[in-house]
Amino acid sequence: MSVNSQLLRKIPKVDELLRHPSLSSLSCQHTVLTESVREVIDTLRQQILAGEEPCLEEESICEEVIRCVTKKTTMSLRPVINATGIVLHTNLGRAKLSDAAVKAIQSVAQDYNTLEYNLEKGSRGSRYAHVEKLISKLTGAEDAMVVNNNAAAVMLVLSTMAKGKEVVVSRGELVEIGGAFRVPEIMAQSGGTLVEVGTTNKTHPSDYVKAVSENTGAFLKVHTSNFKIMGFFEEVSLDEMVTLGHERNIPVIYDLGSGAMVRLEDYGILDEPNVLDAMKSGADVISFSGDKLMGGPQAGIIIGKREYIEAMKKNPLTRAFRIDKLTLAALEATLREYLDPAEVLQNNPTLRMITATMETLVPKGEKLFACMEKVRDDSFSVALTEDFGQVGGGSVPTQMIRSSVVAITPAYVSLDVLEKRLRELSLPIIARISKDRLLLDVRTIEEHHFDYVAESILKCCQK
Ligand SMILES: *Cc1c(COP(=O)(O)O)cnc(C)c1O
């Protein structure tokens, strides 16, 4: 008999393994357990056939099965600790919701609710009624509606206002926001015809004027959220565009992107347009995201003149883009907090983190540093320093925001190994490596996670 077949016969049987105390005591679905046992046995068989000699001890096989079960039973979509300092991290779910928004989601999710029911009349209501008035009140808009995200909002706006017509856009604003969201392609999908004017770096009011024809449906301005042209640059402001458009009876549409609803320049965040100023310009329709600088759930918010909003509600795309009840619950709760400017700065995690200054960040950094020092052995060294983070979410791309950072230098493992181990934790920690250190930016880490972060660093720095 060959070595191979002798080894193959030594692999424990499925039933034997299932009876092993460490597996029979597991509290998981039986199908998951048997599937895991089969997969582990199968891997061993493959290894033997490939000429390897894997360990065939029952104990070690059971440990592998438990790892396999854990992997299968862990939720794929789950929380992580964001130690990157990037507040609106698109890959990490963008905006964290306020406590009130989370509560609203929970209560609506667990019970029947008023999604499309009018309690006063005892009859069918509108799903948009829950937030329309709030949005109008906060922004001063005549009317409002909400859809699944801002990409859908832009599509709906163009499809309603510009189908079969020409839309004039500056070449400096034909941007790609991410994924397949590119202004020229969205325009094509919506049925509008793009009329490009100006150049990449300079567009003048006369460029818009010259492009007007009897078939012009709208002027579109797109906020170039995620990049910035510096130097020899000129654009036509929203105010100017509104004047030009209205003199000619042409509606002006503004894709604002981030949707800041407080004046962030008061907190050192410059150059980000804000919903209130955009509204004052007199633009006919403005759209923005719910989960960027507004700090709410993923949503696309459209505000503007009633005649256009009414038409959008009748567009068949509205059904395809419609917002779901959980989002709506979170959105209503988030917007309600905006009614009190002081309250929203306190309660909205995005605003709280973005507006945090060194006055609060340095003591926070000192606390994390102290937690590290408390648990530390000789497997790593730690320093308290400063670094620059970003707002993220494709907003204020050129502005770095100063923060307090704890820097880790592992003694026995490489930085790459440490970074990877932190990602493999049951509650993963996402950190970045810079200049031969692993950096933990306290701007985006909650204080109640500090002890966990410190213990995890200690664990992951071991040989
Ligand atoms: C982010 C952004 C979008 C897309 O918004 P989503 O909510 O991510 O769909 C569209 N336009 C601009 C200008 C943006 O910044």
The ligand as an SDF file (V2000), in Angstrom:
LIG
                    3D

 15 15  0  0  0  0  0  0  0  0999 V2000
  -21.7300   61.5150   -3.9680 C   0  0  0  0  0  0  0  0  0  0  0  0
  -22.2590   62.2390   -5.1180 C   0  0  0  0  0  0  0  0  0  0  0  0
  -23.2320   61.6500   -5.9470 C   0  0  0  0  0  0  0  0  0  0  0  0
  -23.7440   60.2660   -5.6750 C   0  0  0  0  0  0  0  0  0  0  0  0
  -24.4470   60.2520   -4.4840 O   0  0  0  0  0  0  0  0  0  0  0  0
  -24.8210   58.8520   -3.7620 P   0  0  0  0  0  0  0  0  0  0  0  0
  -25.6610   59.2680   -2.6100 O   0  0  0  0  0  0  0  0  0  0  0  0
  -23.5210   58.2420   -3.3910 O   0  0  0  0  0  0  0  0  0  0  0  0
  -25.5590   58.0480   -4.7700 O   0  0  0  0  0  0  0  0  0  0  0  0
  -23.7000   62.3700   -7.0070 C   0  0  0  0  0  0  0  0  0  0  0  0
  -23.2390   63.6190   -7.2750 N   0  0  0  0  0  0  0  0  0  0  0  0
  -22.3090   64.2230   -6.5060 C   0  0  0  0  0  0  0  0  0  0  0  0
  -21.8380   65.6050   -6.8590 C   0  0  0  0  0  0  0  0  0  0  0  0
  -21.7840   63.5620   -5.3970 C   0  0  0  0  0  0  0  0  0  0  0  0
  -20.8600   64.1460   -4.6190 O   0  0  0  0  0  0  0  0  0  0  0  0
  1  2  1  0
  2  3  1  0
  2 14  2  0
  3  4  1  0
  3 10  2  0
  4  5  1  0
  5  6  1  0
  6  7  2  0
  6  8  1  0
  6  9  1  0
 10 11  1  0
 11 12  2  0
 12 13  1  0
 12 14  1  0
 14 15  1  0
M  END
$$$$
